[in-house]
């Protein structure tokens, strides 16, 4: 009975067995085809040519948007149907090798400004400023250009030569000094004009007076006044060369336009100034200041300034620089 039930419900007929065999064969065949098909049929290599061009157009469109945001109206030329903006406008100023030469910001073209190391977008803004009717009457006017930093201005200041416009008439009250300077990049002499100003006292001068001197901009004017305050005033013009970044050309111009009143020096009282106050002077370091105060506490007040050298508290080279500022008040 059980054998009959087993055969009836669990056994397969001849047709069913044949169907199962065909199905198994088809499954095996599909598995084999899936395994060997990639080796038999090689798909064609993808063509990224158009994709690369589209990507280049996309990058250049981003740059165009940046230029529009910066106020640049001119666009670079096209080649092969695609903008070549990256050749005309490098991404950063480091892509433009700096080459220093004399130039007039009122007439220099875009290529000359880029050769000077001015960032390309800043140079374009300068050109657009001129095209809108703007001009530069003196060196420091360049700082009005958006993107032209004080660092760039300091590097280029000695090479700026502003020429008077053709047919321009100057007021008799403002005289002009004409000069020539060799332009090493072009092998020629470049004429320039600068205002002649009345000599002024250097220890009383403010930033406005210093800026009027040819070659002195706002940055150097502030540096001069800051260093003058640290010293307590200048007692000789050679001290100007101690100002950070000060060039011989700037020294020559400022020396020609200024004089010094040593009666305005701020003196250092050796018998009252503490070590912290003494060490603030650029010519005295912390150890020398402590030595002066320690000697004063142990041996009593200084009788005169030369006593500092007699007891060898300061080297001779330091003493001679600091002597005009020393005072032994009692």
C-alpha positions as a Markdown table, in Angstrom:
| # | Residue | x | y | z |
|---|---|---|---|---|
| 1 | Unk | 0.0 | 0.0 | 0.0 |
| 2 | Unk | 2.7 | 2.5 | 1.0 |
| 3 | Unk | 4.7 | 1.5 | -2.1 |
| 4 | Unk | 1.7 | 2.3 | -4.3 |
| 5 | Unk | 1.2 | 5.6 | -2.6 |
| 6 | Unk | 5.0 | 6.5 | -3.0 |
| 7 | Unk | 4.9 | 5.7 | -6.7 |
| 8 | Unk | 1.7 | 7.6 | -7.2 |
| 9 | Unk | 2.7 | 10.8 | -5.6 |
| 10 | Unk | 6.5 | 10.9 | -5.7 |
| 11 | Unk | 7.5 | 9.1 | -8.9 |
| 12 | Unk | 7.8 | 10.9 | -12.2 |
| 13 | Unk | 6.4 | 10.0 | -15.5 |
| 14 | Unk | 8.5 | 9.6 | -18.6 |
| 15 | Unk | 7.4 | 13.0 | -20.0 |
| 16 | Unk | 8.2 | 14.7 | -16.7 |
| 17 | Unk | 11.7 | 13.2 | -16.5 |
| 18 | Unk | 12.4 | 14.3 | -20.0 |
| 19 | Unk | 11.2 | 17.8 | -19.3 |
| 20 | Unk | 13.4 | 18.0 | -16.2 |
| 21 | Unk | 16.4 | 16.8 | -18.2 |
| 22 | Unk | 15.9 | 19.6 | -20.8 |
| 23 | Unk | 15.5 | 22.2 | -18.1 |
| 24 | Unk | 18.7 | 21.1 | -16.4 |
| 25 | Unk | 20.5 | 21.3 | -19.7 |
| 26 | Unk | 19.3 | 24.8 | -20.4 |
| 27 | Unk | 20.4 | 26.0 | -16.9 |
| 28 | Unk | 23.9 | 24.6 | -17.4 |
| 29 | Unk | 24.1 | 26.1 | -20.9 |
| 30 | Unk | 23.1 | 29.6 | -19.5 |
| 31 | Unk | 25.7 | 29.4 | -16.7 |
| 32 | Unk | 28.4 | 28.4 | -19.2 |
| 33 | Unk | 27.5 | 31.3 | -21.6 |
| 34 | Unk | 27.5 | 33.7 | -18.6 |
| 35 | Unk | 31.0 | 32.7 | -17.7 |
| 36 | Unk | 32.6 | 32.6 | -21.2 |
| 37 | Unk | 30.7 | 35.4 | -22.9 |
| 38 | Unk | 32.9 | 38.4 | -21.7 |
| 39 | Unk | 36.0 | 36.5 | -23.0 |
| 40 | Unk | 34.5 | 35.9 | -26.4 |
| 41 | Unk | 32.8 | 39.3 | -27.0 |
| 42 | Unk | 34.9 | 42.4 | -26.2 |
| 43 | Unk | 32.9 | 45.6 | -25.7 |
| 44 | Unk | 34.1 | 48.7 | -27.7 |
| 45 | Unk | 36.4 | 51.1 | -25.8 |
| 46 | Unk | 34.5 | 54.2 | -24.6 |
| 47 | Unk | 35.2 | 57.4 | -26.4 |
| 48 | Unk | 35.8 | 60.3 | -24.0 |
| 49 | Unk | 36.7 | 62.8 | -26.6 |
| 50 | Unk | 33.5 | 64.7 | -26.5 |
| 51 | Unk | 33.2 | 64.3 | -22.8 |
| 52 | Unk | 36.7 | 65.9 | -22.4 |
| 53 | Unk | 35.8 | 68.8 | -24.6 |
| 54 | Unk | 32.6 | 69.3 | -22.7 |
| 55 | Unk | 34.4 | 69.3 | -19.4 |
| 56 | Unk | 36.9 | 71.9 | -20.7 |
| 57 | Unk | 34.0 | 74.1 | -21.8 |
| 58 | Unk | 32.5 | 73.7 | -18.3 |
| 59 | Unk | 35.8 | 74.7 | -16.6 |
| 60 | Unk | 36.1 | 77.8 | -18.8 |
| 61 | Unk | 32.5 | 78.8 | -18.1 |
| 62 | Unk | 33.3 | 78.8 | -14.4 |
| 63 | Unk | 36.3 | 81.1 | -15.1 |
| 64 | Unk | 34.0 | 83.3 | -17.1 |
| 65 | Unk | 31.6 | 83.6 | -14.2 |
| 66 | Unk | 34.5 | 84.5 | -11.9 |
| 67 | Unk | 35.6 | 87.2 | -14.3 |
| 68 | Unk | 32.1 | 88.6 | -14.5 |
| 69 | Unk | 31.9 | 88.7 | -10.7 |
| 70 | Unk | 35.2 | 90.6 | -10.6 |
| 71 | Unk | 33.9 | 93.2 | -13.0 |
| 72 | Unk | 35.9 | 92.1 | -16.0 |
| 73 | Unk | 34.2 | 92.9 | -19.3 |
| 74 | Unk | 36.6 | 91.5 | -21.8 |
| 75 | Unk | 36.8 | 87.8 | -22.7 |
| 76 | Unk | 39.7 | 85.8 | -24.0 |
| 77 | Unk | 39.9 | 84.7 | -27.7 |
| 78 | Unk | 38.6 | 81.3 | -28.9 |
| 79 | Unk | 40.5 | 78.6 | -30.7 |
| 80 | Unk | 38.9 | 75.5 | -32.3 |
| 81 | Unk | 35.6 | 76.6 | -31.0 |
| 82 | Unk | 36.6 | 76.5 | -27.3 |
| 83 | Unk | 37.8 | 79.4 | -25.1 |
| 84 | Unk | 41.5 | 79.6 | -24.3 |
| 85 | Unk | 41.1 | 81.7 | -21.2 |
| 86 | Unk | 43.5 | 79.7 | -19.1 |
| 87 | Unk | 46.3 | 80.7 | -21.5 |
| 88 | Unk | 45.4 | 84.4 | -21.3 |
| 89 | Unk | 44.4 | 84.5 | -17.7 |
| 90 | Unk | 46.4 | 82.0 | -15.5 |
| 91 | Unk | 44.7 | 80.8 | -12.5 |
| 92 | Unk | 47.1 | 82.5 | -10.1 |
| 93 | Unk | 49.8 | 85.1 | -10.1 |
| 94 | Unk | 52.4 | 82.4 | -9.6 |
| 95 | Unk | 51.6 | 81.3 | -13.2 |
| 96 | Unk | 52.9 | 84.8 | -14.4 |
| 97 | Unk | 56.6 | 85.0 | -13.9 |
| 98 | Unk | 57.4 | 88.5 | -12.5 |
| 99 | Unk | 59.7 | 90.7 | -14.5 |
| 100 | Unk | 60.5 | 94.1 | -13.0 |
| 101 | Unk | 60.9 | 97.1 | -15.4 |
| 102 | Unk | 59.8 | 100.8 | -15.4 |
| 103 | Unk | 56.2 | 101.4 | -16.4 |
| 104 | Unk | 53.5 | 104.0 | -16.4 |
| 105 | Unk | 50.2 | 102.6 | -14.9 |
| 106 | Unk | 48.3 | 105.1 | -17.1 |
| 107 | Unk | 49.6 | 103.6 | -20.4 |
| 108 | Unk | 50.8 | 100.1 | -19.6 |
| 109 | Unk | 48.9 | 97.4 | -21.5 |
| 110 | Unk | 47.6 | 94.1 | -20.0 |
| 111 | Unk | 50.6 | 92.0 | -21.1 |
| 112 | Unk | 53.0 | 94.5 | -19.4 |
| 113 | Unk | 51.1 | 94.4 | -16.2 |
| 114 | Unk | 51.0 | 90.6 | -16.2 |
| 115 | Unk | 54.8 | 90.5 | -16.9 |
| 116 | Unk | 55.3 | 92.7 | -13.8 |
| 117 | Unk | 53.7 | 90.0 | -11.7 |
| 118 | Unk | 50.3 | 91.7 | -11.1 |
| 119 | Unk | 47.6 | 89.0 | -10.8 |
| 120 | Unk | 45.8 | 88.7 | -14.2 |
| 121 | Unk | 42.4 | 89.6 | -12.9 |
| 122 | Unk | 43.7 | 92.6 | -11.0 |
| 123 | Unk | 45.5 | 93.8 | -14.1 |
| 124 | Unk | 42.3 | 93.5 | -16.1 |
| 125 | Unk | 40.4 | 95.5 | -13.4 |
| 126 | Unk | 43.1 | 98.2 | -13.7 |
| 127 | Unk | 42.7 | 98.3 | -17.5 |
| 128 | Unk | 38.9 | 98.6 | -17.1 |
| 129 | Unk | 39.3 | 101.4 | -14.5 |
| 130 | Unk | 41.4 | 103.4 | -17.1 |
| 131 | Unk | 38.9 | 102.7 | -19.9 |
| 132 | Unk | 36.1 | 104.0 | -17.6 |
| 133 | Unk | 38.0 | 107.3 | -17.4 |
| 134 | Unk | 40.1 | 106.7 | -14.3 |
| 135 | Unk | 43.8 | 107.7 | -14.1 |
| 136 | Unk | 46.7 | 107.7 | -11.6 |
| 137 | Unk | 48.2 | 111.0 | -10.6 |
| 138 | Unk | 50.7 | 109.5 | -8.2 |
| 139 | Unk | 52.2 | 106.1 | -7.2 |
| 140 | Unk | 49.9 | 105.5 | -4.2 |
| 141 | Unk | 46.8 | 105.8 | -6.4 |
| 142 | Unk | 47.5 | 102.2 | -7.5 |
| 143 | Unk | 46.2 | 101.1 | -4.1 |
| 144 | Unk | 42.7 | 102.1 | -5.2 |
| 145 | Unk | 42.7 | 99.2 | -7.6 |
| 146 | Unk | 40.8 | 96.2 | -6.3 |
| 147 | Unk | 43.1 | 93.2 | -5.7 |
| 148 | Unk | 46.4 | 95.2 | -5.8 |
| 149 | Unk | 47.7 | 94.5 | -2.3 |
| 150 | Unk | 50.3 | 96.6 | -0.4 |
| 151 | Unk | 52.8 | 93.8 | -0.9 |
| 152 | Unk | 52.5 | 94.1 | -4.7 |
| 153 | Unk | 52.6 | 97.9 | -4.5 |
| 154 | Unk | 55.8 | 97.8 | -2.4 |
| 155 | Unk | 57.5 | 95.6 | -4.9 |
| 156 | Unk | 56.6 | 97.7 | -7.9 |
| 157 | Unk | 56.8 | 101.2 | -6.3 |
| 158 | Unk | 60.4 | 101.9 | -7.3 |
| 159 | Unk | 59.5 | 101.1 | -10.9 |
| 160 | Unk | 56.5 | 103.3 | -11.3 |
| 161 | Unk | 57.0 | 106.3 | -13.7 |
| 162 | Unk | 53.9 | 108.4 | -14.1 |
| 163 | Unk | 54.2 | 110.7 | -17.2 |
| 164 | Unk | 52.1 | 113.8 | -17.6 |
| 165 | Unk | 49.3 | 113.5 | -20.1 |
| 166 | Unk | 49.9 | 115.0 | -23.6 |
| 167 | Unk | 49.0 | 118.6 | -23.6 |
| 168 | Unk | 48.4 | 118.7 | -19.8 |
| 169 | Unk | 49.2 | 122.0 | -18.2 |
| 170 | Unk | 50.5 | 122.1 | -14.7 |
| 171 | Unk | 49.7 | 124.9 | -12.2 |
| 172 | Unk | 52.6 | 127.2 | -11.7 |
| 173 | Unk | 52.2 | 126.7 | -7.9 |
| 174 | Unk | 53.2 | 123.1 | -8.3 |
| 175 | Unk | 56.6 | 122.8 | -9.9 |
| 176 | Unk | 57.9 | 119.6 | -11.5 |
| 177 | Unk | 61.3 | 118.0 | -11.3 |
| 178 | Unk | 62.2 | 116.2 | -14.6 |
| 179 | Unk | 64.6 | 113.3 | -14.6 |
| 180 | Unk | 65.8 | 110.3 | -16.5 |
| 181 | Unk | 66.5 | 106.8 | -15.4 |
| 182 | Unk | 67.9 | 103.9 | -17.4 |
| 183 | Unk | 65.4 | 101.2 | -18.3 |
| 184 | Unk | 67.5 | 98.0 | -18.2 |
| 185 | Unk | 64.7 | 95.9 | -19.7 |
| 186 | Unk | 64.5 | 98.0 | -22.9 |
| 187 | Unk | 68.0 | 99.5 | -23.0 |
| 188 | Unk | 66.8 | 103.0 | -23.1 |
| 189 | Unk | 66.3 | 106.0 | -20.8 |
| 190 | Unk | 62.8 | 106.7 | -19.4 |
| 191 | Unk | 61.8 | 110.3 | -18.6 |
| 192 | Unk | 59.7 | 110.9 | -15.5 |
| 193 | Unk | 58.2 | 113.8 | -13.6 |
| 194 | Unk | 57.8 | 114.3 | -9.9 |
| 195 | Unk | 56.7 | 117.1 | -7.6 |
| 196 | Unk | 59.2 | 119.2 | -5.9 |
| 197 | Unk | 58.1 | 119.7 | -2.2 |
| 198 | Unk | 59.4 | 122.0 | 0.5 |
| 199 | Unk | 61.8 | 120.3 | 2.9 |
| 200 | Unk | 60.2 | 119.2 | 6.2 |
| 201 | Unk | 61.5 | 118.1 | 9.6 |
| 202 | Unk | 61.6 | 114.3 | 9.7 |
| 203 | Unk | 60.8 | 113.9 | 13.4 |
| 204 | Unk | 57.6 | 115.9 | 13.1 |
| 205 | Unk | 56.5 | 114.6 | 9.8 |
| 206 | Unk | 53.2 | 112.8 | 9.5 |
| 207 | Unk | 52.1 | 110.1 | 6.9 |
| 208 | Unk | 50.6 | 112.8 | 4.6 |
| 209 | Unk | 54.0 | 114.6 | 4.3 |
| 210 | Unk | 55.9 | 111.4 | 3.8 |
| 211 | Unk | 53.6 | 110.1 | 1.1 |
| 212 | Unk | 54.2 | 113.3 | -0.9 |
| 213 | Unk | 57.9 | 112.2 | -1.3 |
| 214 | Unk | 58.5 | 110.4 | -4.6 |
| 215 | Unk | 58.7 | 106.6 | -3.9 |
| 216 | Unk | 57.2 | 106.7 | -0.4 |
| 217 | Unk | 53.8 | 105.1 | -0.2 |
| 218 | Unk | 51.3 | 104.6 | 2.7 |
| 219 | Unk | 53.0 | 101.4 | 3.8 |
| 220 | Unk | 56.5 | 102.8 | 4.1 |
| 221 | Unk | 55.1 | 106.0 | 5.6 |
| 222 | Unk | 53.6 | 104.0 | 8.4 |
| 223 | Unk | 56.8 | 102.0 | 8.8 |
| 224 | Unk | 58.9 | 105.1 | 9.1 |
| 225 | Unk | 56.7 | 106.6 | 11.8 |
| 226 | Unk | 56.5 | 103.4 | 13.7 |
| 227 | Unk | 60.3 | 102.9 | 13.7 |
| 228 | Unk | 60.8 | 106.6 | 14.6 |
| 229 | Unk | 58.6 | 106.2 | 17.6 |
| 230 | Unk | 60.5 | 103.1 | 18.8 |
| 231 | Unk | 63.8 | 105.0 | 18.5 |
| 232 | Unk | 62.6 | 108.2 | 20.1 |
| 233 | Unk | 63.3 | 110.1 | 16.9 |
| 234 | Unk | 66.0 | 110.1 | 14.2 |
| 235 | Unk | 69.3 | 111.9 | 14.9 |
| 236 | Unk | 70.8 | 111.2 | 11.4 |
| 237 | Unk | 69.2 | 110.3 | 8.1 |
| 238 | Unk | 71.2 | 107.1 | 7.7 |
| 239 | Unk | 68.9 | 105.6 | 10.3 |
| 240 | Unk | 66.2 | 105.5 | 7.6 |
| 241 | Unk | 68.0 | 102.5 | 6.1 |
| 242 | Unk | 67.2 | 100.5 | 9.2 |
| 243 | Unk | 63.5 | 100.7 | 8.3 |
| 244 | Unk | 62.4 | 97.2 | 7.0 |
| 245 | Unk | 62.5 | 97.0 | 3.2 |
| 246 | Unk | 63.7 | 100.6 | 2.7 |
| 247 | Unk | 65.6 | 100.9 | -0.6 |
| 248 | Unk | 68.6 | 103.2 | -1.4 |
| 249 | Unk | 66.4 | 105.1 | -4.0 |
| 250 | Unk | 63.7 | 105.8 | -1.3 |
| 251 | Unk | 66.5 | 106.9 | 1.1 |
| 252 | Unk | 67.9 | 109.3 | -1.5 |
| 253 | Unk | 64.5 | 110.9 | -2.2 |
| 254 | Unk | 63.5 | 111.3 | 1.5 |
| 255 | Unk | 67.0 | 112.6 | 2.5 |
| 256 | Unk | 66.7 | 115.2 | -0.3 |
| 257 | Unk | 63.3 | 116.3 | 1.0 |
| 258 | Unk | 63.8 | 116.3 | 4.8 |
| 259 | Unk | 66.1 | 117.5 | 7.6 |
| 260 | Unk | 66.5 | 116.5 | 11.3 |
| 261 | Unk | 66.2 | 118.5 | 14.5 |
| 262 | Unk | 68.0 | 116.5 | 17.1 |
| 263 | Unk | 66.5 | 118.6 | 19.9 |
| 264 | Unk | 63.3 | 116.6 | 19.3 |
| 265 | Unk | 64.8 | 113.3 | 20.4 |
| 266 | Unk | 63.1 | 111.5 | 23.2 |
| 267 | Unk | 65.8 | 110.7 | 25.8 |
| 268 | Unk | 66.2 | 107.6 | 27.9 |
| 269 | Unk | 66.7 | 108.3 | 31.6 |
| 270 | Unk | 69.3 | 105.8 | 32.8 |
| 271 | Unk | 68.5 | 106.3 | 36.4 |
| 272 | Unk | 64.7 | 106.0 | 36.2 |
| 273 | Unk | 63.9 | 103.7 | 33.2 |
| 274 | Unk | 63.2 | 100.0 | 34.2 |
| 275 | Unk | 64.6 | 97.0 | 32.3 |
| 276 | Unk | 61.3 | 96.5 | 30.3 |
| 277 | Unk | 61.4 | 100.1 | 29.1 |
| 278 | Unk | 65.1 | 100.0 | 28.2 |
| 279 | Unk | 64.6 | 96.8 | 26.2 |
| 280 | Unk | 61.9 | 98.4 | 24.0 |
| 281 | Unk | 64.5 | 100.5 | 22.3 |
| 282 | Unk | 65.7 | 98.8 | 19.0 |
| 283 | Unk | 69.4 | 99.2 | 19.9 |
| 284 | Unk | 69.2 | 97.5 | 23.4 |
| 285 | Unk | 68.4 | 93.9 | 24.0 |
| 286 | Unk | 66.9 | 92.4 | 27.1 |
| 287 | Unk | 70.2 | 91.2 | 28.6 |
| 288 | Unk | 71.8 | 94.6 | 28.2 |
| 289 | Unk | 68.8 | 96.3 | 29.7 |
| 290 | Unk | 69.0 | 94.0 | 32.7 |
| 291 | Unk | 72.7 | 94.6 | 33.1 |
| 292 | Unk | 72.2 | 98.4 | 33.2 |
| 293 | Unk | 69.4 | 98.2 | 35.8 |
| 294 | Unk | 71.4 | 95.7 | 37.9 |
| 295 | Unk | 74.5 | 98.0 | 37.9 |
| 296 | Unk | 72.3 | 100.9 | 38.9 |
| 297 | Unk | 70.8 | 99.0 | 41.8 |
| 298 | Unk | 74.2 | 97.8 | 43.1 |
| 299 | Unk | 76.5 | 100.8 | 42.4 |
| 300 | Unk | 74.1 | 103.7 | 42.5 |
| 301 | Unk | 72.9 | 106.2 | 40.0 |
| 302 | Unk | 74.8 | 106.9 | 36.8 |
| 303 | Unk | 76.7 | 110.2 | 36.8 |
| 304 | Unk | 76.8 | 110.6 | 33.1 |
| 305 | Unk | 76.0 | 108.6 | 29.9 |
| 306 | Unk | 79.6 | 107.9 | 29.1 |
| 307 | Unk | 79.9 | 105.8 | 32.3 |
| 308 | Unk | 78.0 | 103.1 | 30.5 |
| 309 | Unk | 81.0 | 102.6 | 28.1 |
| 310 | Unk | 83.6 | 103.1 | 30.9 |
| 311 | Unk | 82.2 | 100.1 | 32.9 |
| 312 | Unk | 81.7 | 98.1 | 29.6 |
| 313 | Unk | 78.0 | 97.5 | 30.1 |
| 314 | Unk | 77.5 | 97.9 | 26.4 |
| 315 | Unk | 79.7 | 97.1 | 23.4 |
| 316 | Unk | 81.3 | 100.1 | 21.8 |
| 317 | Unk | 79.3 | 99.6 | 18.6 |
| 318 | Unk | 76.0 | 99.6 | 20.5 |
| 319 | Unk | 77.0 | 102.5 | 22.8 |
| 320 | Unk | 77.8 | 104.8 | 19.9 |
| 321 | Unk | 74.4 | 104.1 | 18.3 |
| 322 | Unk | 72.4 | 104.6 | 21.6 |
| 323 | Unk | 74.4 | 107.5 | 23.0 |
| 324 | Unk | 72.3 | 110.3 | 21.5 |
| 325 | Unk | 69.3 | 108.9 | 23.3 |
| 326 | Unk | 70.9 | 108.4 | 26.8 |
| 327 | Unk | 70.5 | 110.8 | 29.6 |
| 328 | Unk | 71.7 | 110.5 | 33.2 |
| 329 | Unk | 69.0 | 112.4 | 35.1 |
| 330 | Unk | 69.5 | 112.8 | 38.8 |
